[in-house]
């Protein structure tokens, strides 16, 4: 139960800070409004690092159902714990999104005339709607992320001293993916980062909100899970 609790807390922090930077850069009357893509990608990278630093010593800090699935397929995580981890991550993501709404509630009211902007602070959306291309983008980006995580956890594959860096390599690759590969879909990479906040958007009493774009919602779930499975298979073959 302690492992599940720390997965919940770590994912909550990840989404609180990650969706928080989206809200800060997007909502009206925010002091950070218009800060732009670079600030968002940096904010998400540091959000992941914060979650990993909290949960890492107890649960291993997956913070992402795709990571949990990938590690299980690669033989680096117990299948018996997979369902509990994923449930904890999804609950943590939902609670993190609720906290962002509470924190920025006045700014959500000030942005009530821009429902697309409001939705974008909770979950991802494609820059150009092409579902199967969007799905492929999420597969490729998540495959890269999970393959790196598997590589870092493979004995003899990590340079001497790199293990002492802890969350830093993953933080850097999250930032790199966001800057290089994130502009097409918003780089969900993580169902708990997208589906859970999308559910929060759907149920919260947000003034001026639109529907939660459920027609697209399968992409940031299926894409990361497929990408993680592919990364696990590649890891087994080459690492």
Residue pairs with C-beta under 8 A, 6 or more apart in sequence:
2 58
2 59
3 58
3 59
3 60
3 81
3 84
3 85
4 59
4 84
4 85
4 87
4 88
5 88
6 54
6 55
6 58
6 59
6 61
7 55
7 59
7 61
7 62
7 63
7 85
7 88
7 89
7 92
8 88
8 89
8 91
8 92
8 95
9 54
9 55
9 92
10 51
10 52
10 54
10 55
10 56
10 59
10 61
10 63
10 92
11 51
11 55
11 63
11 64
11 88
11 89
11 92
11 93
11 96
11 192
12 92
12 93
12 95
12 96
12 99
13 47
13 50
13 51
13 54
13 96
14 47
14 48
14 50
14 51
14 63
14 92
14 93
14 96
14 193
15 47
15 92
15 93
15 95
15 96
15 97
15 100
15 192
15 193
15 196
15 197
16 47
16 96
16 99
16 100
17 43
17 46
17 47
17 50
17 51
18 43
18 44
18 47
18 48
18 96
18 193
19 96
19 97
19 100
19 121
19 122
19 197
20 43
20 47
20 100
20 103
20 104
21 32
21 39
21 40
21 42
21 43
21 44
21 47
22 40
22 43
22 120
22 121
23 30
23 100
23 103
23 104
23 107
23 108
23 121
24 30
24 31
24 32
24 33
24 35
24 43
24 104
25 32
25 33
25 34
25 35
25 36
25 39
25 40
25 43
26 33
26 111
26 117
26 120
26 121
27 33
27 104
27 107
27 108
27 110
27 111
27 117
27 118
27 121
28 107
28 110
28 111
28 114
29 106
29 107
29 110
30 104
30 107
32 39
37 178
37 179
37 183
38 179
40 178
41 174
41 175
41 178
41 179
41 182
42 175
44 174
44 175
44 178
45 171
45 172
45 174
45 175
45 178
46 171
48 63
48 167
48 170
48 171
48 174
49 167
49 168
49 170
49 171
51 61
51 63
52 61
52 63
52 166
52 167
52 170
52 171
53 61
53 166
53 167
54 61
55 61
55 63
56 166
56 167
59 85
60 77
61 167
62 68
62 71
62 77
62 85
62 89
63 89
63 92
63 190
63 192
64 89
64 189
64 190
64 191
64 192
64 193
64 224
65 85
65 86
65 89
65 90
65 190
65 191
65 192
65 224
65 225
66 142
66 146
66 189
66 190
66 191
66 224
66 225
66 227
66 228
67 145
67 146
67 149
67 190
67 228
68 77
68 82
68 85
68 86
68 89
69 82
69 86
69 225
69 228
69 229
69 232
70 146
70 149
70 150
70 228
70 229
70 231
70 232
70 235
71 77
71 146
71 149
71 150
71 153
71 232
72 78
72 79
72 82
72 232
73 228
73 229
73 232
73 233
73 236
74 150
74 231
74 232
74 235
74 236
75 236
76 150
76 153
86 192
89 192
89 196
90 191
90 192
90 195
90 196
91 196
92 192
92 196
93 192
93 193
93 195
93 196
93 197
94 196
94 197
94 199
94 200
96 196
96 197
97 122
97 196
97 197
97 200
97 201
98 200
98 204
100 121
100 122
100 197
101 108
101 200
101 204
101 206
104 121
108 118
108 206
108 207
109 207
111 117
111 118
111 208
112 118
112 207
112 208
113 208
114 208
115 208
115 209
115 210
116 125
116 210
118 201
118 206
118 208
118 209
118 210
119 125
119 201
119 209
119 210
119 212
119 213
120 186
122 197
122 198
122 200
122 201
122 212
123 188
123 194
123 195
123 197
123 198
123 201
123 212
123 213
123 217
123 220
124 185
124 186
124 187
124 188
124 194
124 220
125 185
125 186
125 213
125 216
126 134
126 184
126 185
126 186
126 216
126 219
127 183
127 184
127 185
127 186
128 184
129 216
131 216
131 219
133 184
134 184
134 185
134 216
134 219
134 223
135 219
135 222
135 223
135 226
136 223
137 181
137 184
137 185
137 223
138 185
138 187
138 188
138 189
138 219
138 220
138 222
138 223
138 224
138 227
139 223
139 224
139 226
139 227
139 230
140 181
140 227
141 177
141 181
141 182
141 185
141 187
141 189
141 227
142 189
142 190
142 223
142 224
142 226
142 227
142 228
142 231
143 227
143 228
143 230
143 231
143 234
144 173
144 177
144 181
144 227
144 231
145 170
145 173
145 174
145 177
145 189
145 227
145 231
146 227
146 228
146 231
146 232
147 231
147 234
147 235
148 169
148 170
148 173
149 170
150 231
150 232
150 235
150 239
151 157
151 158
151 235
151 239
152 158
152 162
152 163
152 169
152 170
154 235
154 239
157 239
162 169
174 189
177 187
177 189
178 187
181 187
185 219
185 220
185 223
186 220
188 194
188 219
188 220
188 223
188 224
189 224
190 224
191 220
191 221
191 224
191 225
193 220
194 217
194 220
194 221
195 217
195 220
195 221
198 212
198 213
198 214
198 217
199 212
201 209
201 212
202 211
202 212
